[in-house]
């Protein structure tokens, strides 16, 4: 689990097969490397990868075919030379962003990035599978970065985020251009709400009570509203 607060920038180099070498290139890379160990989890552009070998200034990890299919890790990313890195959340650590699982839902695309007086406004388009988890003022992870949805147009599957200068300068968002692909992960809370409230799908609790009938009326009748 992660927070979506990027700690360093790195580069990613294929080693053959499904193996990759990730190298920390920013001065803050020591945050990632200080106690990195075999078996640790690191979010690479929002993708949770397991450390298989620790190097002097990076590590080696394997990305499964499913991960490569669903994310931007494989393919020509000529405009995106760097990857965002974040070590897994420690118990007791501050959660300044939101809970990011590192399980990317799919790929989005940058439409436009505009600089304002106090921030950068970036508009992305998402697939329908991801768009259903997007809500105004809700959270979304873009290349592993925890961002707040400033505006959302459901009919176009487009959403806008406001990126403060610190986030823009310390992540690979500054290298994106119109058309650049990004990894998107919807808020885990929305996924669980959908799971329990979607009609026609079998959901059960530990006592095998059906969850299909949970509605606002049901909750009110049972003292939850």
C-alpha positions as CSV (number, residue, x, y, z in Angstrom):
1,X,0.0,0.0,0.0
2,X,1.1,3.5,-0.8
3,X,0.0,7.1,-0.3
4,X,0.6,8.6,-3.7
5,X,3.2,11.0,-2.5
6,X,6.2,10.5,-4.8
7,X,9.6,10.2,-3.1
8,X,12.0,10.1,-6.1
9,X,12.4,9.9,-9.9
10,X,13.9,7.0,-11.6
11,X,14.6,5.4,-15.0
12,X,13.4,2.0,-16.1
13,X,15.5,-0.3,-18.4
14,X,14.4,-3.7,-19.8
15,X,16.7,-6.6,-19.0
16,X,15.1,-9.2,-21.1
17,X,12.0,-11.2,-20.5
18,X,9.8,-9.5,-17.9
19,X,12.7,-8.2,-15.8
20,X,13.5,-4.5,-15.4
21,X,16.2,-2.4,-13.8
22,X,14.9,0.7,-12.0
23,X,17.6,3.3,-11.2
24,X,17.0,6.3,-8.9
25,X,18.2,9.4,-10.6
26,X,17.0,12.2,-8.4
27,X,18.8,13.5,-5.3
28,X,15.9,12.2,-3.1
29,X,16.6,8.7,-4.3
30,X,18.2,7.9,-0.9
31,X,14.7,7.9,0.6
32,X,14.0,4.8,-1.6
33,X,17.3,3.2,-1.1
34,X,18.1,3.8,2.6
35,X,16.7,0.4,3.8
36,X,15.4,-1.2,0.6
37,X,15.5,-5.0,0.9
38,X,14.7,-8.1,-1.1
39,X,10.9,-8.6,-1.3
40,X,10.0,-5.0,-0.6
41,X,7.3,-3.3,-2.6
42,X,7.9,-0.1,-4.6
43,X,5.4,1.8,-6.7
44,X,6.9,2.5,-10.1
45,X,4.7,5.0,-11.9
46,X,1.9,3.7,-9.7
47,X,2.6,0.1,-10.4
48,X,3.4,-2.1,-7.4
49,X,6.6,-4.1,-8.1
50,X,8.5,-6.4,-5.9
51,X,12.2,-5.9,-5.4
52,X,14.1,-9.1,-6.5
53,X,17.6,-7.7,-6.2
54,X,19.0,-4.5,-4.6
55,X,21.6,-2.5,-6.6
56,X,23.8,0.4,-5.5
57,X,21.4,3.0,-6.8
58,X,18.3,1.0,-7.7
59,X,16.8,-2.5,-7.9
60,X,15.6,-5.2,-10.3
61,X,12.0,-6.3,-10.5
62,X,9.7,-8.4,-12.6
63,X,6.5,-7.2,-14.2
64,X,4.0,-9.9,-15.0
65,X,2.4,-10.0,-18.5
66,X,-0.9,-8.8,-17.0
67,X,0.9,-5.8,-15.5
68,X,2.6,-4.9,-18.8
69,X,-0.7,-5.3,-20.6
70,X,-2.6,-3.0,-18.3
71,X,0.0,-0.3,-17.8
72,X,2.4,2.0,-19.6
73,X,5.5,0.1,-18.5
74,X,5.8,-1.6,-21.8
75,X,5.7,0.2,-25.1
76,X,7.1,3.4,-26.6
77,X,7.0,6.2,-24.0
78,X,9.3,8.5,-25.9
79,X,8.0,11.6,-24.1
80,X,8.1,10.0,-20.6
81,X,11.7,9.2,-19.8
82,X,11.3,9.1,-16.0
83,X,9.2,7.0,-13.6
84,X,7.8,8.1,-10.3
85,X,9.0,6.1,-7.3
86,X,7.4,5.6,-3.8
87,X,8.3,3.0,-1.2
88,X,5.5,1.2,0.5
89,X,3.7,2.8,3.5
90,X,5.0,2.0,6.9
91,X,2.7,1.4,9.9
92,X,2.4,4.7,11.8
93,X,3.5,6.9,8.8
94,X,1.6,10.0,7.8
95,X,-0.9,9.5,5.0
96,X,-0.7,12.8,3.2
97,X,-2.4,11.6,0.0
98,X,-4.8,8.7,-0.1
99,X,-4.6,4.9,0.0
100,X,-3.0,3.8,-3.3
101,X,-2.8,0.1,-3.8
102,X,-0.4,0.0,-6.8
103,X,-2.9,-2.0,-8.8
104,X,-3.4,0.1,-11.9
105,X,-6.9,0.0,-13.4
106,X,-5.8,1.1,-16.9
107,X,-4.3,3.7,-19.1
108,X,-5.4,7.3,-19.5
109,X,-4.2,10.0,-21.9
110,X,-3.2,13.6,-21.3
111,X,-5.3,16.0,-23.3
112,X,-4.0,19.4,-22.3
113,X,-1.8,20.9,-19.6
114,X,-2.2,24.6,-18.8
115,X,-0.1,26.7,-16.4
116,X,-2.1,29.1,-14.2
117,X,-0.9,31.7,-11.7
118,X,-0.7,29.1,-8.8
119,X,-0.7,25.7,-10.4
120,X,-0.9,23.5,-13.5
121,X,-4.3,22.4,-14.7
122,X,-4.1,19.0,-16.5
123,X,-7.0,17.3,-18.2
124,X,-7.0,13.6,-18.9
125,X,-9.3,11.2,-20.6
126,X,-9.9,7.8,-19.1
127,X,-11.6,4.6,-20.3
128,X,-15.1,3.8,-19.1
129,X,-13.8,1.1,-16.8
130,X,-11.8,3.7,-14.9
131,X,-14.1,6.7,-15.3
132,X,-16.9,5.1,-13.2
133,X,-14.7,5.6,-10.1
134,X,-14.1,9.3,-10.7
135,X,-16.0,11.8,-8.7
136,X,-15.5,15.6,-8.3
137,X,-13.3,16.3,-5.3
138,X,-12.4,12.6,-5.0
139,X,-9.0,11.1,-5.3
140,X,-7.3,9.5,-8.2
141,X,-3.7,8.2,-8.8
142,X,-2.1,9.4,-12.0
143,X,1.3,7.7,-12.5
144,X,1.2,6.9,-8.8
145,X,0.6,10.5,-7.8
146,X,-2.3,11.2,-5.4
147,X,-4.4,14.0,-7.0
148,X,-7.8,15.5,-6.4
149,X,-10.3,15.6,-9.2
150,X,-11.1,19.3,-9.7
151,X,-13.7,18.7,-12.4
152,X,-15.3,15.7,-14.2
153,X,-17.2,15.4,-17.4
154,X,-18.8,11.9,-17.3
155,X,-20.2,12.1,-20.9
156,X,-16.6,12.6,-22.2
157,X,-14.8,10.5,-19.6
158,X,-12.6,13.4,-19.0
159,X,-11.3,14.8,-15.7
160,X,-9.2,17.8,-14.6
161,X,-6.7,18.0,-11.8
162,X,-4.9,21.0,-10.4
163,X,-1.2,20.2,-9.7
164,X,0.8,22.4,-7.3
165,X,4.3,23.6,-8.5
166,X,6.0,21.2,-6.0
167,X,4.3,18.1,-7.3
168,X,4.8,19.3,-10.9
169,X,8.5,19.8,-10.5
170,X,9.2,16.7,-8.4
171,X,7.4,14.1,-10.6
172,X,7.3,13.1,-14.2
173,X,4.2,15.1,-14.9
174,X,6.4,17.9,-16.1
175,X,7.6,15.7,-19.0
176,X,4.1,14.9,-20.3
177,X,2.8,16.4,-23.5
178,X,-0.6,16.2,-25.1
179,X,-1.2,12.6,-26.0
180,X,1.1,11.1,-23.3
181,X,-0.1,8.0,-21.7
182,X,-0.4,7.6,-17.9
183,X,-1.3,4.9,-15.4
184,X,-4.6,5.5,-13.6
185,X,-5.9,3.9,-10.4
186,X,-9.3,4.7,-9.0
187,X,-9.9,5.2,-5.3
188,X,-10.2,1.8,-3.5
189,X,-13.2,3.1,-1.5
190,X,-15.2,3.6,-4.7
191,X,-14.5,0.0,-5.8
192,X,-15.8,-1.4,-2.5
193,X,-18.9,0.7,-2.6
194,X,-19.5,-0.5,-6.2
195,X,-18.9,-4.1,-5.1
196,X,-21.5,-4.1,-2.3
197,X,-24.2,-2.0,-3.9
198,X,-24.2,-3.3,-7.5
199,X,-27.5,-5.1,-8.1
200,X,-27.5,-8.6,-9.6
201,X,-24.1,-9.6,-8.3
202,X,-23.8,-12.1,-5.5
203,X,-22.2,-10.5,-2.4
204,X,-22.3,-12.2,1.0
205,X,-21.1,-11.4,4.5
206,X,-19.6,-13.9,6.9
207,X,-23.1,-15.0,7.9
208,X,-24.1,-15.5,4.3
209,X,-26.6,-12.6,4.4
210,X,-27.2,-11.2,0.9
211,X,-25.8,-7.7,0.3
212,X,-27.8,-7.1,-2.9
213,X,-30.7,-5.5,-1.1
214,X,-28.6,-2.7,0.5
215,X,-30.2,0.6,-0.5
216,X,-30.6,4.0,1.1
217,X,-34.1,2.9,2.2
218,X,-32.7,-0.3,3.7
219,X,-30.0,1.6,5.6
220,X,-32.5,4.1,7.0
221,X,-34.8,1.3,8.2
222,X,-32.0,-0.3,10.0
223,X,-30.8,2.9,11.7
224,X,-27.8,3.8,9.5
225,X,-29.1,7.1,8.2
